[in-house]
């Protein structure tokens, strides 16, 4: 069940329930939220001071393609309520896929700054859908179509059990993440409007520090305490929906594609 998302100021909403809340940040700035028909929206802006051009070379059928498109790094700040009696576990899902897990003490905040991959933490990036060239043969996001364009945070009650020293490997983390492609976006929107997705960006920090072992706190997981969600959309889409005014013009760089 999606927990209620309460009104904060006129026409601006923050995802919140009695257990926790969360905000999406670009740079040090909290992204403004809007609500329509019970759904909370934010804008995936690809033209901010934090944005940069991403370039990837991929091979397909013997040809090499250079893909360039604008991206914007973002982070997710989760805050627990002071009334809680113990820590909570928070699972973060981006476009319907598990991205990170964090633990938060009562009345404190923690920031998820990227995908927890097997070798390190990588940026969350607002991005245009990935071009179809070079997509892996086993790429399939059909099971999470309804979740593409969403950021979802799920909280759980937990209890500390024991501490263990383990080999410093990344086996417990994500091994891959499939970004939605142009074809995926076409199917999700029925070709009605442009769509933003989330891509994996630069490594923020390595999981390996040179130490062979690391100390891990283990928990037992209890019941789900609530789920909160926001949808992120391009500026033009929010304008077409009447959620934000269309007086200002949005200018972004279109994807560039070069054949080598």
KOLDRENLUM-383590 format. One record per residue (C-alpha): x negated, y negated, z; residue number from 0. Coordinates in Angstrom, 3 decimals. Layout:
# KOLDRENLUM-383590
+----------+----------+----------+---------+
|       xx |       yy |       zz | drentor |
+----------+----------+----------+---------+
|        X |        Y |        Z |     NUM |
...
+----------+----------+----------+---------+
# end
This chain:
# KOLDRENLUM-383590
+----------+----------+----------+---------+
|       xx |       yy |       zz | drentor |
+----------+----------+----------+---------+
|    0.000 |    0.000 |    0.000 |       0 |
|   -1.299 |   -3.443 |   -0.932 |       1 |
|   -1.368 |   -5.535 |    2.238 |       2 |
|    0.386 |   -8.884 |    2.284 |       3 |
|   -1.599 |  -11.841 |    0.973 |       4 |
|   -0.772 |  -14.971 |    2.938 |       5 |
|   -0.442 |  -18.540 |    1.795 |       6 |
|   -3.233 |  -20.829 |    2.966 |       7 |
|   -2.498 |  -24.199 |    1.341 |       8 |
|   -0.076 |  -25.371 |   -1.327 |       9 |
|   -0.367 |  -23.046 |   -4.322 |      10 |
|   -3.725 |  -21.645 |   -3.116 |      11 |
|   -3.994 |  -18.171 |   -1.598 |      12 |
|   -6.684 |  -16.115 |    0.115 |      13 |
|   -6.357 |  -12.321 |    0.313 |      14 |
|   -5.729 |  -11.680 |    4.019 |      15 |
|   -3.970 |   -9.347 |    6.442 |      16 |
|   -4.090 |   -8.837 |   10.222 |      17 |
|   -7.389 |   -6.955 |    9.992 |      18 |
|   -9.577 |   -8.812 |    7.483 |      19 |
|   -9.777 |  -11.267 |    4.599 |      20 |
|  -12.113 |  -11.716 |    1.662 |      21 |
|  -13.301 |  -14.405 |   -0.712 |      22 |
|  -15.151 |  -14.260 |   -4.026 |      23 |
|  -18.122 |  -16.630 |   -4.270 |      24 |
|  -20.044 |  -17.974 |   -7.257 |      25 |
|  -23.310 |  -19.402 |   -5.990 |      26 |
|  -22.454 |  -20.830 |   -2.569 |      27 |
|  -18.954 |  -21.872 |   -3.627 |      28 |
|  -15.756 |  -19.996 |   -2.819 |      29 |
|  -13.670 |  -19.409 |   -5.943 |      30 |
|  -10.211 |  -20.942 |   -5.741 |      31 |
|   -7.278 |  -18.513 |   -5.570 |      32 |
|   -3.809 |  -18.852 |   -7.095 |      33 |
|   -0.703 |  -16.729 |   -6.758 |      34 |
|    2.046 |  -15.769 |   -9.171 |      35 |
|    4.767 |  -13.179 |   -8.465 |      36 |
|    2.896 |  -11.808 |   -5.458 |      37 |
|   -0.390 |  -11.357 |   -7.350 |      38 |
|   -3.489 |  -13.326 |   -6.348 |      39 |
|   -5.627 |  -14.605 |   -9.244 |      40 |
|   -9.048 |  -16.211 |   -9.570 |      41 |
|  -10.815 |  -17.568 |  -12.640 |      42 |
|  -13.746 |  -15.669 |  -14.141 |      43 |
|  -15.705 |  -18.725 |  -15.285 |      44 |
|  -18.565 |  -17.958 |  -17.671 |      45 |
|  -19.765 |  -21.551 |  -17.771 |      46 |
|  -21.037 |  -22.412 |  -14.275 |      47 |
|  -24.372 |  -23.594 |  -12.891 |      48 |
|  -25.040 |  -19.984 |  -11.890 |      49 |
|  -24.245 |  -18.544 |  -15.339 |      50 |
|  -26.916 |  -17.273 |  -17.703 |      51 |
|  -27.232 |  -15.508 |  -21.069 |      52 |
|  -27.576 |  -11.747 |  -20.889 |      53 |
|  -29.379 |   -9.904 |  -23.686 |      54 |
|  -29.419 |   -6.150 |  -24.213 |      55 |
|  -30.835 |   -4.112 |  -27.092 |      56 |
|  -29.005 |   -0.884 |  -27.892 |      57 |
|  -29.339 |    1.755 |  -30.576 |      58 |
|  -26.425 |    3.208 |  -32.522 |      59 |
|  -26.629 |    5.491 |  -35.577 |      60 |
|  -30.276 |    4.654 |  -36.119 |      61 |
|  -29.772 |    0.873 |  -35.938 |      62 |
|  -30.812 |   -1.431 |  -33.121 |      63 |
|  -28.381 |   -4.116 |  -31.993 |      64 |
|  -29.253 |   -7.109 |  -29.842 |      65 |
|  -26.251 |   -8.162 |  -27.772 |      66 |
|  -26.121 |  -11.608 |  -26.144 |      67 |
|  -23.278 |  -12.980 |  -24.061 |      68 |
|  -22.681 |  -15.341 |  -21.079 |      69 |
|  -22.394 |  -13.883 |  -17.571 |      70 |
|  -21.785 |  -15.286 |  -14.088 |      71 |
|  -23.094 |  -13.581 |  -10.918 |      72 |
|  -20.657 |  -13.388 |   -8.020 |      73 |
|  -20.539 |  -12.018 |   -4.481 |      74 |
|  -17.753 |  -10.818 |   -2.193 |      75 |
|  -17.525 |  -12.105 |    1.402 |      76 |
|  -15.428 |  -10.014 |    3.797 |      77 |
|  -14.427 |  -11.349 |    7.241 |      78 |
|  -12.900 |   -9.280 |   10.037 |      79 |
|  -10.497 |  -10.700 |   12.624 |      80 |
|  -11.811 |  -11.440 |   16.168 |      81 |
|   -8.899 |   -9.458 |   17.627 |      82 |
|  -10.411 |   -6.163 |   16.433 |      83 |
|  -11.909 |   -3.915 |   19.101 |      84 |
|  -14.509 |   -2.184 |   16.988 |      85 |
|  -16.362 |   -2.141 |   13.673 |      86 |
|  -14.547 |   -1.469 |   10.418 |      87 |
|  -15.792 |    0.186 |    7.237 |      88 |
|  -15.063 |   -1.678 |    4.023 |      89 |
|  -15.053 |   -0.055 |    0.583 |      90 |
|  -15.307 |   -2.417 |   -2.383 |      91 |
|  -13.950 |   -1.465 |   -5.795 |      92 |
|  -14.594 |   -3.441 |   -8.985 |      93 |
|  -12.524 |   -2.711 |  -12.095 |      94 |
|  -11.245 |    0.384 |  -10.318 |      95 |
|  -14.665 |    1.862 |   -9.603 |      96 |
|  -16.472 |    2.167 |   -6.268 |      97 |
|  -19.134 |   -0.533 |   -5.962 |      98 |
|  -20.303 |   -0.895 |   -2.350 |      99 |
|  -19.611 |    0.044 |    1.279 |     100 |
|  -20.309 |   -2.288 |    4.204 |     101 |
|  -19.657 |   -2.215 |    7.966 |     102 |
|  -18.396 |   -5.298 |    9.807 |     103 |
|  -18.207 |   -6.065 |   13.536 |     104 |
|  -15.126 |   -7.869 |   14.978 |     105 |
|  -14.966 |  -11.575 |   14.166 |     106 |
|  -17.920 |  -11.542 |   11.780 |     107 |
|  -18.499 |  -11.728 |    8.029 |     108 |
|  -20.597 |   -9.669 |    5.656 |     109 |
|  -21.402 |  -10.300 |    1.997 |     110 |
|  -21.494 |   -7.609 |   -0.662 |     111 |
|  -23.855 |   -9.050 |   -3.257 |     112 |
|  -23.839 |   -6.263 |   -5.809 |     113 |
|  -23.457 |   -2.659 |   -6.880 |     114 |
|  -25.124 |   -0.208 |   -4.474 |     115 |
|  -26.919 |    1.925 |   -7.058 |     116 |
|  -29.271 |    4.828 |   -6.404 |     117 |
|  -32.428 |    2.730 |   -6.761 |     118 |
|  -31.242 |   -0.637 |   -5.424 |     119 |
|  -28.592 |   -3.347 |   -5.381 |     120 |
|  -27.612 |   -4.982 |   -8.680 |     121 |
|  -25.638 |   -8.175 |   -9.351 |     122 |
|  -21.897 |   -8.257 |   -9.894 |     123 |
|  -21.408 |  -10.189 |  -13.152 |     124 |
|  -18.271 |  -11.734 |  -14.612 |     125 |
|  -18.727 |  -10.936 |  -18.279 |     126 |
|  -17.052 |  -10.562 |  -21.624 |     127 |
|  -16.232 |   -6.904 |  -22.339 |     128 |
|  -19.204 |   -4.869 |  -23.464 |     129 |
|  -19.560 |   -4.500 |  -27.252 |     130 |
|  -18.682 |   -0.992 |  -28.416 |     131 |
|  -22.030 |   -0.338 |  -30.141 |     132 |
|  -24.269 |    1.862 |  -28.022 |     133 |
|  -21.475 |    2.986 |  -25.701 |     134 |
|  -22.187 |    6.429 |  -24.266 |     135 |
|  -20.258 |    9.329 |  -25.744 |     136 |
|  -18.799 |   10.193 |  -22.326 |     137 |
|  -17.630 |    6.618 |  -21.693 |     138 |
|  -14.015 |    6.802 |  -20.533 |     139 |
|  -12.265 |    4.228 |  -18.331 |     140 |
|   -8.714 |    5.220 |  -19.248 |     141 |
|   -8.078 |    6.529 |  -15.725 |     142 |
|   -8.583 |    3.022 |  -14.323 |     143 |
|   -7.101 |    0.817 |  -17.058 |     144 |
|   -4.686 |   -0.858 |  -14.628 |     145 |
|   -7.597 |   -1.738 |  -12.355 |     146 |
|   -9.811 |   -3.409 |  -14.983 |     147 |
|   -9.960 |   -7.096 |  -14.090 |     148 |
|   -9.487 |   -6.498 |  -10.353 |     149 |
|  -11.565 |   -6.721 |   -7.183 |     150 |
|  -10.169 |   -4.542 |   -4.418 |     151 |
|  -11.247 |   -4.294 |   -0.779 |     152 |
|  -10.158 |   -1.393 |    1.442 |     153 |
|  -10.769 |   -1.294 |    5.217 |     154 |
|  -11.003 |    1.758 |    7.478 |     155 |
|  -11.265 |    2.344 |   11.205 |     156 |
|  -14.539 |    4.041 |   12.148 |     157 |
|  -16.327 |    5.436 |   15.177 |     158 |
|  -20.082 |    5.716 |   15.581 |     159 |
|  -21.240 |    9.308 |   15.904 |     160 |
|  -25.014 |    9.700 |   15.712 |     161 |
|  -28.227 |    8.208 |   14.348 |     162 |
|  -30.441 |   10.196 |   11.993 |     163 |
|  -33.816 |    9.738 |   10.310 |     164 |
|  -33.518 |   10.839 |    6.675 |     165 |
|  -35.631 |   10.918 |    3.529 |     166 |
|  -35.502 |    7.518 |    1.799 |     167 |
|  -33.694 |    8.566 |   -1.379 |     168 |
|  -30.746 |    7.076 |   -3.256 |     169 |
|  -28.732 |   10.271 |   -3.532 |     170 |
|  -25.816 |    8.882 |   -1.484 |     171 |
|  -25.339 |    5.871 |   -3.765 |     172 |
|  -23.827 |    5.279 |   -7.201 |     173 |
|  -25.611 |    6.833 |  -10.164 |     174 |
|  -23.785 |    4.869 |  -12.898 |     175 |
|  -21.073 |    2.319 |  -13.611 |     176 |
|  -19.087 |    2.117 |  -16.855 |     177 |
|  -18.283 |   -1.438 |  -17.880 |     178 |
|  -15.118 |   -1.849 |  -19.945 |     179 |
|  -15.742 |   -2.403 |  -23.669 |     180 |
|  -13.996 |   -4.582 |  -26.254 |     181 |
|  -11.882 |   -1.586 |  -27.272 |     182 |
|  -10.922 |   -0.958 |  -23.651 |     183 |
|   -9.900 |   -4.610 |  -23.201 |     184 |
|   -7.886 |   -4.470 |  -26.417 |     185 |
|   -5.903 |   -1.529 |  -25.049 |     186 |
|   -5.434 |   -3.059 |  -21.569 |     187 |
|   -4.104 |   -6.386 |  -22.876 |     188 |
|   -2.321 |   -4.987 |  -25.947 |     189 |
|   -4.474 |   -7.471 |  -27.875 |     190 |
|   -2.492 |  -10.340 |  -26.327 |     191 |
|   -5.308 |  -12.340 |  -24.705 |     192 |
|   -9.024 |  -12.508 |  -23.957 |     193 |
|  -10.225 |  -10.525 |  -20.977 |     194 |
|  -13.122 |  -10.691 |  -18.534 |     195 |
|  -14.734 |   -7.600 |  -17.040 |     196 |
|  -17.498 |   -6.946 |  -14.540 |     197 |
|  -20.964 |   -5.864 |  -15.656 |     198 |
|  -24.072 |   -4.778 |  -13.765 |     199 |
|  -26.708 |   -7.493 |  -13.668 |     200 |
|  -30.269 |   -7.919 |  -12.448 |     201 |
|  -31.642 |   -5.986 |   -9.495 |     202 |
|  -31.342 |   -8.094 |   -6.339 |     203 |
|  -33.485 |   -5.786 |   -4.209 |     204 |
|  -34.980 |   -2.335 |   -4.407 |     205 |
|  -33.758 |    0.451 |   -2.175 |     206 |
|  -37.302 |    1.687 |   -1.718 |     207 |
|  -39.680 |   -0.255 |    0.522 |     208 |
|  -42.526 |    2.259 |    0.555 |     209 |
|  -41.323 |    3.987 |    3.726 |     210 |
|  -40.698 |    7.694 |    3.261 |     211 |
|  -37.936 |    7.867 |    5.864 |     212 |
|  -35.202 |    5.533 |    7.058 |     213 |
|  -32.853 |    5.486 |   10.043 |     214 |
|  -29.129 |    5.818 |    9.317 |     215 |
|  -26.154 |    5.241 |   11.612 |     216 |
|  -23.433 |    7.820 |   10.937 |     217 |
|  -19.713 |    7.231 |   11.451 |     218 |
|  -16.505 |    9.230 |   11.476 |     219 |
|  -13.815 |    7.595 |    9.359 |     220 |
|  -10.283 |    7.194 |   10.690 |     221 |
|   -7.185 |    5.656 |    9.114 |     222 |
|   -6.894 |    3.096 |    6.345 |     223 |
|   -6.293 |   -0.395 |    7.777 |     224 |
|   -5.194 |   -2.102 |    4.580 |     225 |
|   -6.031 |   -2.918 |    0.981 |     226 |
|   -6.386 |   -6.401 |   -0.506 |     227 |
|   -6.813 |   -7.263 |   -4.179 |     228 |
|   -7.400 |  -10.168 |   -6.537 |     229 |
|   -7.150 |  -10.227 |  -10.333 |     230 |
|   -9.719 |  -12.246 |  -12.231 |     231 |
|   -8.860 |  -13.750 |  -15.607 |     232 |
|  -10.378 |  -16.058 |  -18.204 |     233 |
|   -9.435 |  -19.727 |  -17.931 |     234 |
|   -7.431 |  -19.634 |  -21.164 |     235 |
|   -5.349 |  -16.733 |  -19.830 |     236 |
|   -4.550 |  -18.529 |  -16.565 |     237 |
|   -3.562 |  -21.607 |  -18.576 |     238 |
|   -1.308 |  -19.568 |  -20.863 |     239 |
|    0.358 |  -18.080 |  -17.766 |     240 |
|    0.985 |  -21.572 |  -16.401 |     241 |
|   -1.093 |  -20.861 |  -13.302 |     242 |
|   -3.564 |  -23.687 |  -13.937 |     243 |
|   -3.028 |  -26.834 |  -16.047 |     244 |
|   -4.156 |  -26.777 |  -19.651 |     245 |
|   -5.312 |  -30.408 |  -19.739 |     246 |
|   -9.003 |  -29.561 |  -19.598 |     247 |
|  -10.775 |  -27.647 |  -22.319 |     248 |
|  -12.836 |  -24.562 |  -21.526 |     249 |
|  -15.929 |  -24.108 |  -23.667 |     250 |
|  -17.985 |  -20.898 |  -23.446 |     251 |
|  -20.540 |  -19.334 |  -25.744 |     252 |
|  -19.183 |  -16.453 |  -27.781 |     253 |
|  -21.021 |  -13.155 |  -27.900 |     254 |
|  -23.904 |  -13.163 |  -30.348 |     255 |
|  -24.871 |  -10.008 |  -32.183 |     256 |
|  -28.069 |   -9.602 |  -34.161 |     257 |
|  -29.130 |   -6.626 |  -36.259 |     258 |
|  -32.815 |   -5.799 |  -35.967 |     259 |
+----------+----------+----------+---------+
# end
